[in-house]
């Protein structure tokens, strides 16, 4: 699997949905954003971002370049 750079539309630098979590530091988030993040869980991330990361990680394990053990 090739390494690549992906620019995720409408995502923050941490791959969270930009419209809800576009602050540099979590400490800058209002209480409502912190509660929203807890309630949204994995859905706080930009659509498809976590799946792409997991696919990349699985590929690294299968080609012998990384291991979870």
Order of alpha helices (4+ residues) and beta strands (2+ residues): alpha-alpha-alpha
